[in-house]
Amino acid sequence: MTQTTNLEISNLNELINERINELEMKLIFQDDLLNTLNDIVTRQDKEIMKLWDANRLIKQSMQDIRSGSKDEAVDTPPPHY
């Protein structure tokens, strides 16, 4: 009976070791995925900030154009005068 018990314990230990190895592999893949996703989010955040800056510059340019055209309309008499 001792041999049977030792064999069962040995099989159980082997199963536990296999399961631990599987879990370690899953953890490695998840850690890699997390790092990859973090890199993507960081890059996208930088891209979003650049787009916000570009949008702000476009809005400012549009306001400058509108202001300039209003000033010209007031200062310049129509061509028929």
C-alpha positions as CSV (number, residue, x, y, z in Angstrom):
1,M,0.0,0.0,0.0
2,T,2.9,2.3,0.6
3,Q,4.1,1.9,-3.0
4,T,0.6,2.8,-4.3
5,T,0.4,5.8,-2.1
6,N,3.9,6.9,-3.2
7,L,2.9,6.4,-6.8
8,E,-0.3,8.4,-6.3
9,I,1.6,11.2,-4.6
10,S,4.2,11.2,-7.4
11,N,1.4,11.4,-10.0
12,L,-0.3,14.2,-8.1
13,N,3.0,16.1,-7.8
14,E,3.5,15.7,-11.6
15,L,0.0,17.0,-12.3
16,I,0.5,19.9,-10.0
17,N,3.8,20.8,-11.6
18,E,2.2,20.6,-15.1
19,R,-0.6,22.9,-13.9
20,I,1.9,25.4,-12.4
21,N,3.9,25.4,-15.7
22,E,0.7,26.1,-17.7
23,L,-0.2,28.9,-15.3
24,E,3.3,30.4,-15.6
25,M,3.1,30.3,-19.4
26,K,-0.3,32.0,-19.3
27,L,1.0,34.7,-16.9
28,I,4.0,35.3,-19.2
29,F,1.7,35.8,-22.2
30,Q,-0.7,38.0,-20.2
31,D,2.2,40.1,-19.0
32,D,3.5,40.5,-22.6
33,L,0.0,41.4,-23.8
34,L,-0.4,44.0,-21.0
35,N,3.0,45.6,-21.9
36,T,2.0,45.7,-25.6
37,L,-1.4,47.3,-24.8
38,N,0.3,49.8,-22.5
39,D,2.6,50.8,-25.4
40,I,-0.3,51.2,-27.7
41,V,-2.3,53.3,-25.3
42,T,0.8,55.5,-24.6
43,R,1.3,56.0,-28.4
44,Q,-2.3,56.8,-29.0
45,D,-2.3,59.3,-26.1
46,K,0.6,61.1,-27.8
47,E,-1.2,61.0,-31.1
48,I,-4.4,62.4,-29.5
49,M,-2.5,65.2,-27.9
50,K,-0.9,66.1,-31.3
51,L,-4.4,66.1,-32.9
52,W,-5.7,68.4,-30.2
53,D,-2.8,70.8,-30.8
54,A,-3.5,70.7,-34.6
55,N,-7.2,71.3,-34.0
56,R,-6.4,74.3,-31.7
57,L,-4.1,75.7,-34.4
58,I,-6.7,75.3,-37.1
59,K,-9.3,77.0,-34.9
60,Q,-6.9,79.9,-34.3
61,S,-6.2,80.2,-38.0
62,M,-9.9,80.2,-38.8
63,Q,-10.5,83.0,-36.2
64,D,-7.6,85.0,-37.6
65,I,-9.0,84.6,-41.2
66,R,-12.4,85.7,-40.0
67,S,-11.0,88.7,-38.1
68,G,-8.9,89.7,-41.1
69,S,-11.8,89.5,-43.5
70,K,-14.0,91.6,-41.2
71,D,-11.3,94.3,-40.9
72,E,-10.8,94.4,-44.7
73,A,-14.6,94.7,-45.3
74,V,-14.8,97.7,-43.0
75,D,-11.6,99.5,-44.2
76,T,-12.0,98.9,-48.0
77,P,-14.8,100.7,-49.8
78,P,-16.7,98.8,-52.4
79,P,-15.2,99.0,-56.0
80,H,-18.0,101.1,-57.4
81,Y,-17.2,104.2,-55.3
